[in-house]
Amino acid sequence: MYPDTFPWSKPAVCVMVGTKGGALMETISKTIPPEEDGATVRHILKAHLHFSSHAISLLTRAECGILVNGRHARTVDILHTG
């Protein structure tokens, strides 16, 4: 259903949206530079944005929890620059 990789002609932007009671709490975005090409969504969330494992698990269950360029993404999906 979902692709294993997200190749685009421009740098990928990883957007995470947290919700509380259906209301938008915060949006965080990160442009993936060439040196992070091939990293998983989970790696970017943990190593570069300092999300805890618990926060990531909550985001995976939220309706619009983790988006990459506006599309639903799983934590195991691989990100590419362009």
Contacts in CASP RR format, 6 or more apart in sequence:
PFRMAT RR
TARGET T0000
AUTHOR 0000-0000-0000
METHOD contacts of the structure
MODEL  1
MYPDTFPWSKPAVCVMVGTKGGALMETISKTIPPEEDGATVRHILKAHLH
FSSHAISLLTRAECGILVNGRHARTVDILHTG
2 72 0 8 1.000
2 73 0 8 1.000
2 74 0 8 1.000
2 77 0 8 1.000
3 77 0 8 1.000
4 77 0 8 1.000
4 78 0 8 1.000
5 38 0 8 1.000
5 77 0 8 1.000
5 78 0 8 1.000
5 79 0 8 1.000
5 80 0 8 1.000
6 12 0 8 1.000
6 68 0 8 1.000
6 69 0 8 1.000
6 71 0 8 1.000
6 73 0 8 1.000
6 77 0 8 1.000
6 78 0 8 1.000
6 79 0 8 1.000
6 80 0 8 1.000
7 80 0 8 1.000
7 82 0 8 1.000
8 69 0 8 1.000
8 80 0 8 1.000
8 82 0 8 1.000
9 82 0 8 1.000
10 82 0 8 1.000
11 31 0 8 1.000
11 32 0 8 1.000
11 33 0 8 1.000
11 81 0 8 1.000
11 82 0 8 1.000
12 31 0 8 1.000
12 32 0 8 1.000
12 68 0 8 1.000
12 69 0 8 1.000
12 79 0 8 1.000
12 80 0 8 1.000
12 81 0 8 1.000
12 82 0 8 1.000
13 29 0 8 1.000
13 30 0 8 1.000
13 31 0 8 1.000
13 32 0 8 1.000
13 68 0 8 1.000
13 69 0 8 1.000
14 29 0 8 1.000
14 30 0 8 1.000
14 32 0 8 1.000
14 41 0 8 1.000
14 44 0 8 1.000
14 45 0 8 1.000
14 66 0 8 1.000
14 67 0 8 1.000
14 68 0 8 1.000
14 73 0 8 1.000
14 79 0 8 1.000
15 27 0 8 1.000
15 28 0 8 1.000
15 29 0 8 1.000
15 66 0 8 1.000
15 67 0 8 1.000
15 68 0 8 1.000
15 69 0 8 1.000
15 70 0 8 1.000
16 27 0 8 1.000
16 28 0 8 1.000
16 45 0 8 1.000
16 49 0 8 1.000
16 51 0 8 1.000
16 59 0 8 1.000
16 65 0 8 1.000
16 66 0 8 1.000
16 67 0 8 1.000
17 24 0 8 1.000
17 25 0 8 1.000
17 26 0 8 1.000
17 27 0 8 1.000
17 62 0 8 1.000
17 64 0 8 1.000
17 65 0 8 1.000
17 66 0 8 1.000
17 67 0 8 1.000
18 24 0 8 1.000
18 25 0 8 1.000
18 26 0 8 1.000
18 27 0 8 1.000
18 59 0 8 1.000
18 62 0 8 1.000
18 64 0 8 1.000
18 65 0 8 1.000
19 25 0 8 1.000
19 62 0 8 1.000
19 63 0 8 1.000
19 64 0 8 1.000
19 65 0 8 1.000
22 63 0 8 1.000
28 49 0 8 1.000
30 44 0 8 1.000
30 48 0 8 1.000
30 49 0 8 1.000
32 39 0 8 1.000
32 44 0 8 1.000
32 79 0 8 1.000
32 80 0 8 1.000
32 81 0 8 1.000
33 81 0 8 1.000
34 81 0 8 1.000
36 44 0 8 1.000
36 48 0 8 1.000
36 79 0 8 1.000
36 81 0 8 1.000
37 79 0 8 1.000
37 80 0 8 1.000
37 81 0 8 1.000
37 82 0 8 1.000
38 78 0 8 1.000
38 79 0 8 1.000
38 80 0 8 1.000
39 78 0 8 1.000
39 79 0 8 1.000
40 75 0 8 1.000
40 76 0 8 1.000
40 77 0 8 1.000
40 78 0 8 1.000
40 79 0 8 1.000
41 66 0 8 1.000
41 68 0 8 1.000
41 73 0 8 1.000
41 74 0 8 1.000
41 75 0 8 1.000
41 76 0 8 1.000
41 77 0 8 1.000
41 79 0 8 1.000
42 56 0 8 1.000
42 75 0 8 1.000
42 76 0 8 1.000
44 79 0 8 1.000
45 51 0 8 1.000
45 56 0 8 1.000
45 59 0 8 1.000
45 66 0 8 1.000
45 75 0 8 1.000
46 53 0 8 1.000
46 56 0 8 1.000
51 59 0 8 1.000
56 75 0 8 1.000
59 65 0 8 1.000
59 66 0 8 1.000
60 66 0 8 1.000
60 74 0 8 1.000
60 75 0 8 1.000
64 72 0 8 1.000
66 72 0 8 1.000
66 73 0 8 1.000
66 74 0 8 1.000
66 75 0 8 1.000
67 73 0 8 1.000
68 77 0 8 1.000
68 79 0 8 1.000
END
